[in-house]
Amino acid sequence: MIVDRVYKPKRKELLYHYCDATTFHAICTNKTIRMCDLFSMNDYLEMHWGYSIWEKAATELLPEIGEEFLNAIDHIIHFSGGWGLLLASCFSLDGDVLSQWRAYADDGNGYVIGFNAQDLKKMSVRALKVEYREKKQIEEIKKVVKAIYDVEKSLPEEEKFGEGFVELCTLLSFDSASYKNPAFSEEKEVRLVHLLNFEKSNNSLKLVDNGGIAFGKDCPGQEVKFLMSQNAPKTYIDLDFSNSGKSFPIKEVIIGPKNLVLSTAISTYLETLNIPNVEVKRSNASYR
């Protein structure tokens, strides 16, 4: 568990989601956030980047901790993908960045939705603030590994490398999803993650959502769905952010710099969909 990556929003802090008009409409009408397979996102390195940081950290720790212990962690990290599939939804701390309008909001024709961050964290998700500085990433991994090493060193021989060790190393593996290439630093990303589990099914495996805690109470798992992307199945689930209509986390909508829709039209649209008191404004980005 990379404690430094856990996102702790300030009071009334907003998280921004860039999207095209179709996705904007789906979010507003369904009151859900789509969690997608991390390997199908825009950065083709994604989880591979986190593993490369682990390798660099392990190399620096080798003289201090030893090959046997590091190999035990590496074994768990290597096979953690066989235990579960990490889904994510991506947000930004900045709601009006030209490069993100271009990349994620239909080349400036889409929208940005500003959500109350504390409300989003009430869903059955883990919120991770992305770190882009490679040196900091390596130091964080080293800190976690040293902590695991100290715990294991204090245990009786028969209790070493037990369930607690496996759980901590698995969390380390999945939390490394909060590390990205420095080239993406302008995005100021916070990602919400949710884990699906693999279960045996006949002679193969199937994905299941075991649910979690949402809005302070146990919630059932969601239906695991797929869509085809580049001839391959892309996994996703949709999580309700409205607490069955009791919560209203959408606080702001920003209209893209090339989007010609009237602000009043969007305000009326939101109120009609029972999304009240949203501040609607236009992007300040100069883009034509």
C-alpha positions in Angstrom: 0.0 0.0 0.0 1.6 3.3 -1.1 0.2 5.6 1.6 1.6 8.7 -0.1 -0.6 8.1 -3.1 -3.9 8.0 -1.3 -5.9 11.1 -2.4 -7.2 13.2 0.4 -9.3 16.0 -1.0 -9.8 19.4 0.7 -13.3 20.5 1.6 -15.3 21.4 -1.5 -12.4 20.4 -3.8 -13.5 19.4 -7.3 -12.2 16.6 -9.5 -12.7 17.2 -13.3 -13.6 14.6 -15.9 -13.0 15.5 -19.6 -15.4 13.8 -22.0 -17.1 14.1 -25.3 -20.8 15.0 -25.6 -22.0 11.3 -25.8 -20.2 10.4 -22.6 -21.4 13.7 -20.9 -25.0 12.7 -21.7 -24.5 9.2 -20.4 -23.0 10.4 -17.1 -25.8 12.9 -16.6 -28.7 10.6 -17.5 -27.4 7.4 -15.8 -25.7 9.1 -12.7 -22.8 6.7 -13.0 -19.1 6.7 -13.5 -17.6 4.1 -15.9 -14.7 2.1 -14.5 -12.6 0.6 -17.3 -9.8 -1.9 -17.7 -6.5 0.0 -17.1 -4.8 -1.7 -19.9 -7.2 -0.1 -22.4 -6.5 3.5 -21.5 -4.6 6.1 -23.4 -1.1 5.5 -22.1 0.0 2.2 -23.6 2.6 1.7 -20.8 0.1 2.1 -17.9 0.7 -0.8 -15.4 4.0 -1.6 -17.2 5.4 1.8 -16.0 4.7 1.0 -12.4 6.5 -2.4 -12.7 9.5 -0.7 -14.3 9.7 1.6 -11.2 9.5 -1.4 -8.9 12.4 -3.0 -10.8 14.5 0.2 -10.4 13.7 0.4 -6.7 14.5 -3.2 -6.2 17.9 -2.8 -7.8 18.7 0.0 -5.4 17.5 -2.0 -2.4 19.4 -5.2 -3.4 22.5 -4.6 -1.2 20.4 -3.7 1.9 17.6 -6.3 1.7 18.9 -9.1 -0.4 17.8 -11.0 -3.5 15.6 -13.7 -1.8 13.3 -11.2 -0.2 13.0 -9.0 -3.3 12.3 -12.1 -5.4 9.5 -13.1 -3.1 7.8 -9.7 -3.6 8.5 -9.8 -7.4 6.8 -13.2 -7.5 3.6 -11.8 -6.0 3.7 -8.7 -8.2 4.2 -10.8 -11.3 1.2 -13.0 -10.6 -1.1 -10.3 -9.1 -2.7 -9.8 -12.5 -4.0 -13.4 -12.3 -5.9 -12.6 -9.1 -7.8 -9.6 -10.2 -8.3 -7.0 -12.9 -7.9 -3.3 -11.9 -10.5 -0.9 -13.3 -10.1 2.9 -13.2 -11.8 6.1 -14.0 -9.6 9.2 -14.6 -10.0 12.7 -13.3 -7.9 15.9 -13.2 -7.3 18.5 -10.6 -7.4 21.1 -13.4 -10.6 21.6 -15.4 -9.4 23.7 -18.2 -6.2 22.5 -19.9 -6.0 22.8 -23.6 -4.0 19.5 -24.1 -6.7 17.6 -22.2 -9.5 19.3 -24.2 -7.8 18.0 -27.3 -7.1 14.5 -26.1 -10.1 13.6 -24.1 -13.0 15.9 -25.0 -13.6 15.5 -28.7 -10.9 18.0 -29.7 -12.5 20.8 -27.6 -16.0 20.1 -28.6 -16.9 18.2 -25.4 -17.4 19.0 -21.8 -15.7 18.9 -18.4 -17.7 17.7 -15.4 -16.5 19.0 -12.0 -17.4 16.6 -9.2 -17.2 17.1 -5.5 -14.2 15.0 -4.7 -15.3 14.0 -1.2 -18.6 12.7 -2.6 -16.9 10.6 -5.3 -14.7 8.9 -2.6 -17.9 7.6 -1.0 -18.3 5.1 -3.9 -16.7 1.7 -3.6 -13.4 3.0 -5.0 -9.9 3.7 -3.9 -8.7 7.2 -4.9 -5.1 7.5 -5.9 -3.2 10.8 -6.8 -0.9 10.1 -9.7 2.8 10.8 -9.2 4.9 11.7 -12.3 8.4 12.3 -10.9 10.4 9.2 -11.4 12.8 9.8 -8.5 9.8 10.3 -6.1 8.2 7.1 -7.5 11.3 5.1 -6.7 11.7 6.5 -3.3 8.1 5.7 -2.4 8.4 2.1 -3.5 11.6 1.7 -1.5 9.9 3.1 1.6 7.0 0.6 1.3 9.4 -2.4 0.7 11.5 -1.4 3.7 8.4 -1.3 5.8 7.3 -4.7 4.6 10.8 -6.0 5.2 10.9 -4.7 8.8 7.5 -6.4 9.5 8.6 -9.7 8.1 11.9 -9.5 10.0 10.1 -9.2 13.3 7.9 -12.4 12.7 8.7 -15.9 13.9 10.1 -18.1 11.1 6.9 -20.1 10.6 4.8 -16.9 10.1 7.0 -15.3 7.5 5.7 -14.8 3.9 2.2 -15.5 5.1 -1.2 -13.9 4.1 -0.2 -10.5 5.5 2.9 -10.4 3.3 0.9 -11.5 0.2 -1.8 -8.9 0.8 0.7 -6.0 1.3 2.7 -7.0 -1.9 -0.6 -7.3 -3.9 -1.6 -3.8 -2.7 1.8 -2.5 -3.7 1.4 -3.9 -7.1 -2.1 -2.5 -7.7 -1.2 0.9 -6.2 1.7 1.3 -8.6 -1.1 2.1 -11.1 -0.8 5.6 -9.6 2.6 6.1 -11.3 2.8 7.5 -14.8 5.4 8.7 -17.3 6.5 12.3 -16.6 5.3 13.2 -20.1 1.8 13.1 -18.7 2.4 15.5 -15.8 0.3 18.3 -17.2 -2.8 16.1 -16.6 -2.6 16.3 -12.8 -4.5 13.1 -12.6 -6.4 11.5 -9.8 -7.7 8.0 -10.6 -10.4 6.1 -8.9 -9.7 2.4 -8.9 -11.9 -0.7 -8.3 -10.8 -4.3 -8.3 -12.6 -7.2 -10.1 -11.8 -10.7 -9.1 -11.1 -13.8 -11.1 -13.1 -16.9 -10.3 -12.8 -20.4 -11.7 -15.5 -21.2 -14.3 -15.5 -24.6 -15.9 -12.1 -24.9 -17.6 -11.4 -21.2 -17.6 -11.9 -18.1 -15.4 -14.6 -15.4 -15.2 -14.6 -11.9 -13.8 -16.8 -11.0 -10.9 -17.4 -7.8 -8.9 -17.6 -8.6 -5.2 -18.9 -5.1 -4.3 -17.6 -3.1 -1.4 -18.5 -0.2 0.8 -20.4 2.7 -0.8 -21.9 5.7 1.0 -21.1 4.1 4.3 -22.8 0.7 3.8 -22.2 -2.6 2.1 -23.1 -2.5 -1.6 -23.5 -5.5 -4.0 -21.3 -6.1 -6.9 -22.1 -4.6 -10.3 -22.7 -6.5 -13.6 -19.4 -6.9 -15.4 -19.8 -5.7 -19.0 -17.7 -5.6 -22.1 -17.5 -3.6 -25.3 -15.3 -4.4 -28.3 -12.3 -2.2 -28.8 -9.8 -2.9 -31.6 -11.3 -6.4 -32.0 -10.8 -7.2 -28.3 -13.1 -7.2 -25.3 -12.7 -4.2 -23.0 -14.0 -4.7 -19.5 -16.0 -2.2 -17.5 -18.6 -1.6 -14.8 -20.7 1.4 -14.1 -20.8 2.8 -10.5 -23.6 4.9 -9.2 -22.3 8.3 -7.8 -25.8 9.5 -6.7 -26.4 7.1 -3.8 -29.7 6.2 -5.5 -30.6 9.8 -6.2 -29.7 11.1 -2.7 -26.4 12.7 -3.6 -25.6 15.4 -6.1 -21.8 15.5 -6.6 -21.8 17.4 -10.0 -21.0 21.0 -9.0 -19.6 22.4 -12.3 -19.8 21.9 -16.0 -17.3 23.6 -18.4 -18.2 23.8 -22.0 -15.3 23.1 -24.4 -13.6 25.9 -26.3 -15.0 24.7 -29.7 -18.4 23.7 -28.4 -21.0 26.2 -29.6 -23.9 25.1 -27.3 -25.5 27.8 -25.2 -24.7 27.8 -21.4 -28.4 28.3 -20.7 -29.3 25.2 -22.7 -26.9 23.1 -20.6 -28.2 24.6 -17.3 -31.8 23.7 -18.3 -30.7 20.2 -19.4 -29.1 19.6 -16.0 -31.9 20.9 -13.9 -34.4 18.8 -15.9 -32.3 15.7 -15.2 -32.5 16.5 -11.5 -28.8 17.6 -11.3 -29.4 20.9 -9.4 -27.4 24.1 -8.8 -24.6 23.4 -11.2 -22.3 26.2 -12.2 -22.1 26.2 -16.0 -19.3 28.1 -17.7 -17.2 28.2 -20.8 -13.6 27.2 -21.2 -11.0 30.0 -21.1 -8.7 28.0 -23.4 -8.1 29.8 -26.7 -8.6 27.1 -29.3 -10.1 27.4 -32.8 
